[in-house]
Amino acid sequence: MKVFVDTAELDEIKEANSWGILDGVTTNPSLIKKAVENRSNVDMKEYIREICRTVEGPISLEVIGLTAEGMVEQAEFLYEEFNPVNDNVVVKIPVNTNSSRSSSGDYEGLKALNKLSGEGIPTNTTLIMKPEQALLAAKAGTQYVSPFAGRIDDFIRSKVGLTRGEDYPKSAYHDSDWLKHSSYINLKDRYDYLEGDDLEDIFSDEEVAEVREKISDAGISSGAEVVASIKQIFSNYDYETEVLAASLRNSRQVREVAEAGTDVATIPFKVMGEMISHHKTEQGIISFSEDVVDEYEGLFG
């Protein structure tokens, strides 16, 4: 599995690159805003060039247009302006730009992907929320699809009305099996708590189907499941498009998308720190350090 860092903070990119585990970088307008908002007189072109110079692998830069024509024009600019720096620019295109901010139809992203594919400009299709979107993007010629695992989990939790008495932080872990036994699933006002029993042992087949639909998004129960489904579909038809698991909120989610066989995981810098840390590891190094005898220490001069 390739590891990208999901940040536009130059210091974070350089630090992660020094570990020898970094294969690329993903950015977006929100990450760039966060990276430069406390800097004065930022030369945006030079800032992006420095990101491209720092890492040898793909650097995803995102368009901001909402029409196919606008996205293609911006993609051409990003590629022509920054790819010569290190031959590593990939342009992020949203799979669907139909929103209250735009009168564009659902297919502007696909049109842009198709046009850019014909021009040889590599693309990363972003804001994938279900496998069907990924399938269409692959057919349109994209090099990467980015299912937003964390945001998918957020949506399913909100769909269920699940809060555990308090709002979930973005880093919260979402587990589809746990949801099936959650006290916040109320089936026909008859069960407030499922106590960990299998659904099949409590409800009829029709009731089980109703619960499963309630705790899923069209049959999908978690972000990691979306990644696994996309990988299966691409394998069925030998698509070369790579699956880039995005919006990863915690180290357990990274593990699950790795188990699902994702080609790439793009990971926030903070989550990378969570991946390397464990309290028993810390205890072990303290114990080993305290047990070093003078004779052994003397071996190292």
C-alpha positions in Angstrom: 0.0 0.0 0.0 1.3 3.4 -0.9 1.2 6.1 1.7 0.4 9.7 0.9 0.2 12.5 3.5 -3.0 14.5 3.4 -1.8 18.0 4.1 -0.6 21.2 2.5 1.6 22.1 5.5 5.1 22.2 4.0 6.8 21.4 7.4 4.6 18.3 7.8 5.3 17.2 4.3 9.1 17.5 4.8 9.0 15.7 8.2 6.9 12.8 6.8 9.2 12.5 3.8 12.2 12.2 6.1 10.8 9.0 7.6 11.2 7.1 4.3 7.6 6.0 4.1 6.1 8.8 1.9 4.9 8.0 -1.6 2.9 11.2 -2.4 0.9 14.1 -1.2 -2.8 15.1 -1.5 -4.0 18.7 -1.0 -7.3 20.5 -1.5 -8.5 24.1 -1.1 -9.3 23.6 2.6 -5.9 22.2 3.4 -4.1 25.0 1.5 -6.2 27.6 3.3 -5.2 26.0 6.6 -1.5 25.9 5.6 -1.2 29.5 4.5 -3.8 31.4 6.7 -1.2 32.3 9.3 1.6 33.2 6.8 2.0 36.7 5.5 2.7 37.6 1.8 2.5 34.0 0.6 3.7 33.4 -2.9 1.3 30.7 -3.8 3.0 29.5 -6.9 6.4 29.2 -5.1 4.7 27.5 -2.2 3.2 24.8 -4.4 6.4 24.4 -6.3 8.2 23.7 -3.1 5.7 21.0 -2.2 6.3 19.4 -5.7 10.1 19.6 -5.1 9.9 17.9 -1.7 8.3 14.6 -2.6 9.1 12.4 -5.6 5.7 10.8 -5.8 2.3 12.2 -7.0 1.2 15.6 -5.7 -2.6 16.1 -6.0 -3.7 19.7 -6.7 -7.4 20.5 -6.9 -9.4 22.6 -9.3 -12.1 25.0 -8.0 -14.4 25.2 -11.0 -17.8 23.6 -11.2 -18.3 23.2 -14.9 -16.5 20.8 -17.2 -15.0 23.7 -19.2 -13.8 25.5 -16.1 -12.3 22.4 -14.5 -10.5 21.5 -17.7 -9.1 25.0 -18.1 -7.9 25.0 -14.5 -6.5 21.5 -14.7 -4.5 22.5 -17.7 -3.1 25.5 -15.9 -2.1 23.4 -12.8 -0.5 20.8 -14.9 1.4 23.2 -17.2 2.5 25.4 -14.3 3.6 22.9 -11.7 4.3 19.6 -13.4 7.6 20.8 -15.0 8.9 21.2 -11.4 9.2 17.5 -10.7 6.9 15.7 -13.2 4.6 14.6 -10.4 1.3 16.7 -10.6 -2.0 14.9 -10.5 -5.2 17.1 -10.8 -8.1 16.5 -8.5 -11.5 16.6 -10.1 -14.8 16.3 -8.1 -16.9 13.4 -9.3 -20.1 15.5 -9.3 -20.3 19.3 -9.1 -24.1 19.6 -9.0 -24.9 21.8 -5.9 -26.7 24.9 -4.7 -23.6 26.9 -5.8 -23.8 25.7 -9.4 -26.4 25.1 -12.1 -24.2 22.5 -13.6 -25.5 19.0 -14.1 -24.3 15.8 -12.4 -21.9 14.8 -15.2 -19.6 17.8 -15.4 -16.9 15.9 -13.5 -17.1 13.0 -15.9 -16.9 15.3 -18.9 -13.8 16.9 -17.4 -12.2 13.6 -16.6 -12.8 12.3 -20.1 -11.3 15.4 -21.7 -8.2 15.4 -19.5 -7.7 11.7 -20.0 -7.5 12.4 -23.8 -4.9 15.1 -23.1 -2.7 12.8 -21.0 -3.2 14.8 -17.8 -3.5 12.4 -14.8 -6.4 12.9 -12.5 -7.6 12.0 -9.0 -11.4 11.8 -8.8 -12.4 13.2 -5.4 -15.5 13.2 -3.2 -16.3 9.6 -4.0 -19.1 8.5 -1.6 -20.3 5.2 -3.2 -18.8 2.5 -5.5 -21.0 3.5 -8.4 -19.4 6.9 -8.6 -16.0 5.2 -8.7 -17.0 2.9 -11.5 -18.1 5.8 -13.7 -14.9 7.8 -13.0 -12.8 4.7 -13.9 -14.6 4.4 -17.2 -14.1 8.1 -17.8 -10.3 7.5 -17.6 -9.2 8.7 -14.2 -6.0 7.4 -12.6 -7.2 7.5 -9.0 -10.6 7.4 -7.3 -10.7 8.8 -3.7 -13.5 7.4 -1.6 -14.0 9.6 1.5 -14.1 6.9 4.2 -14.4 9.3 7.1 -17.1 11.4 5.6 -19.0 8.3 4.7 -18.9 7.2 8.3 -20.1 10.6 9.4 -23.1 10.5 7.1 -24.1 7.0 8.2 -23.9 8.1 11.9 -26.0 11.1 11.2 -28.5 9.0 9.3 -28.9 6.8 12.3 -29.1 9.7 14.6 -26.2 8.2 16.6 -24.6 10.5 19.2 -24.0 8.3 22.3 -25.2 11.2 24.2 -22.5 13.6 22.8 -21.3 14.7 19.4 -18.7 12.5 17.8 -15.4 14.1 17.1 -14.0 13.7 13.6 -11.5 11.2 14.9 -14.2 8.9 16.2 -14.1 5.3 15.1 -17.2 4.0 13.2 -17.8 0.3 13.3 -20.7 -1.2 11.3 -20.9 -4.2 13.6 -21.1 -2.0 16.6 -23.8 0.0 15.0 -25.9 -3.1 14.6 -26.0 -3.4 18.4 -26.3 0.2 19.3 -28.8 1.4 21.9 -29.7 4.2 19.5 -31.3 2.0 16.9 -35.0 1.9 17.7 -36.9 -0.6 15.6 -40.6 0.3 15.4 -40.4 1.8 18.9 -40.1 -1.7 20.4 -36.4 -2.2 21.1 -34.2 0.5 22.7 -31.3 -1.8 23.2 -30.1 -4.9 21.4 -27.6 -6.0 24.0 -25.2 -7.5 21.5 -27.5 -10.3 20.3 -27.5 -11.2 16.6 -30.2 -9.4 14.7 -31.3 -12.6 13.2 -32.0 -14.0 16.7 -34.3 -11.1 17.6 -36.2 -10.0 14.5 -37.9 -11.5 11.5 -36.2 -11.4 8.1 -38.2 -8.3 7.2 -37.3 -6.6 10.4 -33.6 -7.5 10.0 -33.7 -6.0 6.5 -35.3 -2.8 7.9 -32.6 -2.4 10.5 -29.8 -3.1 8.1 -31.1 -0.4 5.7 -31.4 2.0 8.6 -27.8 1.6 9.6 -26.4 1.8 6.1 -26.2 4.0 3.0 -27.8 2.0 0.3 -26.4 -1.2 1.7 -23.0 0.3 2.6 -22.2 0.2 6.4 -18.9 2.0 6.6 -16.2 3.9 4.7 -13.9 0.9 4.7 -16.7 -1.2 3.1 -16.9 1.3 0.2 -13.1 0.9 -0.4 -13.5 -2.9 -0.4 -16.4 -2.8 -2.8 -14.6 -0.5 -5.2 -11.6 -2.8 -5.1 -13.8 -5.8 -5.9 -15.5 -4.0 -8.8 -12.2 -2.9 -10.3 -10.8 -6.4 -10.0 -13.9 -7.8 -11.7 -13.2 -5.8 -14.9 -9.4 -5.3 -14.7 -9.5 -1.5 -14.3 -6.1 0.0 -13.9 -7.5 2.9 -11.8 -6.1 2.9 -8.3 -8.2 3.3 -5.2 -7.0 6.1 -2.9 -8.7 5.8 0.5 -9.2 9.4 1.7 -10.7 11.3 4.7 -9.1 8.8 7.1 -9.7 9.9 10.7 -7.8 7.4 12.8 -5.2 4.6 12.7 -7.8 1.8 12.9 -9.5 3.1 9.8 -6.1 3.1 8.1 -5.7 -0.6 9.1 -9.2 -1.5 7.7 -8.6 0.1 4.3 -5.3 -1.6 4.2 -7.0 -4.9 4.9 -9.5 -4.1 2.2 -6.6 -3.9 -0.3 -6.6 -0.1 -1.1 -3.8 0.9 -3.4 -3.2 4.1 -1.6 -4.1 5.6 1.8 -3.8 9.3 2.2 -3.3 10.0 5.8 -3.4 13.2 7.9 -0.1 14.0 9.6 -1.7 13.6 13.0 -3.0 10.2 12.2 0.4 9.1 11.1 1.6 9.9 14.6 -1.3 7.8 16.0 -0.2 4.9 13.8 3.3 4.7 15.3 2.3 5.2 18.9 1.3 2.6 21.5 1.6 2.9 25.3 3.2 -0.5 25.7 5.9 0.5 23.2 6.6 3.5 25.3 6.7 1.4 28.5 9.1 -1.0 26.8 11.6 1.6 25.8 11.6 3.1 29.3 12.2 -0.3 30.8 15.0 -1.2 28.3 16.7 2.2 28.9 16.6 1.8 32.7 18.1 -1.7 32.4 21.2 -0.7 30.4 24.3 -1.6 32.4 27.5 0.4 32.2 29.4 -2.4 30.5 26.9 -2.5 27.6 26.7 1.2 27.3 30.5 1.2 27.1 30.4 -0.8 23.9 29.1 2.3 22.1 31.9 4.6 23.3 
